[in-house]
Amino acid sequence: MATTKSAVKRIRQNERRRLRNRTVRSRVRTLVKAARAADGQAGSAAVLEAIRALDKAVSKGVLHRNTAARKKSALARRLSAHR
């Protein structure tokens, strides 16, 4: 267990951030999954929503920018292949 005050505070901060990051990551996963399943006009809207969520996750530091770029690219490729 942590013994210094700064280490105890760091544990509290890490736990708060972990929970916040988990909600963001879960939302991204849900939207990406929905975008992959959707097709047609709804698919296009779902892909845009997923891309927006990925960009927000990157700006919050939850996802690495290359990971988001890879996922966005895959969604865009999948969308254009179904058109």
C-alpha positions in Angstrom: 0.0 0.0 0.0 1.1 3.6 -0.6 2.8 5.3 2.3 3.4 8.9 1.2 0.6 11.4 0.9 1.4 12.0 -2.8 1.2 8.3 -3.5 -2.2 8.1 -1.8 -3.5 11.1 -3.8 -2.1 9.6 -7.0 -4.1 6.4 -6.3 -7.3 8.4 -5.9 -6.6 10.3 -9.1 -5.9 7.1 -11.0 -9.1 5.5 -9.9 -11.2 8.5 -10.9 -9.5 8.7 -14.3 -9.9 4.9 -14.8 -13.6 5.1 -14.3 -14.0 8.1 -16.6 -11.9 6.5 -19.3 -13.9 3.3 -19.0 -17.2 5.1 -19.8 -15.6 6.9 -22.8 -14.0 3.7 -24.1 -17.3 1.8 -23.6 -19.2 4.4 -25.6 -16.7 4.3 -28.4 -16.9 0.5 -28.6 -20.7 0.6 -28.7 -20.8 3.2 -31.5 -18.2 1.4 -33.6 -20.1 -1.8 -33.2 -23.3 -0.1 -34.3 -21.6 1.5 -37.2 -20.3 -1.8 -38.4 -23.7 -3.4 -38.2 -25.7 -0.5 -39.8 -26.1 -0.1 -43.5 -27.5 2.4 -46.0 -28.4 5.9 -44.9 -28.4 4.8 -41.2 -24.9 3.3 -41.7 -23.5 6.6 -42.9 -24.9 8.5 -39.9 -23.7 5.7 -37.6 -20.2 6.0 -39.0 -20.1 9.7 -38.6 -21.2 9.4 -35.0 -18.6 6.7 -34.3 -15.9 8.9 -35.9 -16.9 11.8 -33.7 -16.7 9.6 -30.6 -13.3 8.4 -31.6 -12.0 11.9 -32.1 -13.4 13.0 -28.7 -11.7 10.0 -27.0 -8.4 11.0 -28.6 -8.8 14.6 -27.4 -9.4 13.3 -23.9 -6.4 11.1 -24.0 -8.4 7.9 -23.7 -7.2 6.5 -27.1 -4.0 6.9 -29.0 -4.5 8.9 -32.1 -3.1 6.2 -34.4 -5.6 3.7 -32.9 -8.5 6.0 -33.6 -7.2 6.7 -37.1 -7.0 3.0 -37.8 -10.6 2.4 -36.6 -11.9 5.4 -38.6 -10.2 4.2 -41.7 -11.6 0.7 -41.3 -15.1 2.2 -40.9 -14.7 4.4 -43.9 -13.5 1.5 -46.0 -16.4 -0.7 -44.9 -18.9 2.1 -45.6 -17.6 2.8 -49.1 -17.5 -1.0 -49.9 -21.2 -1.3 -49.2 -22.2 1.6 -51.4 
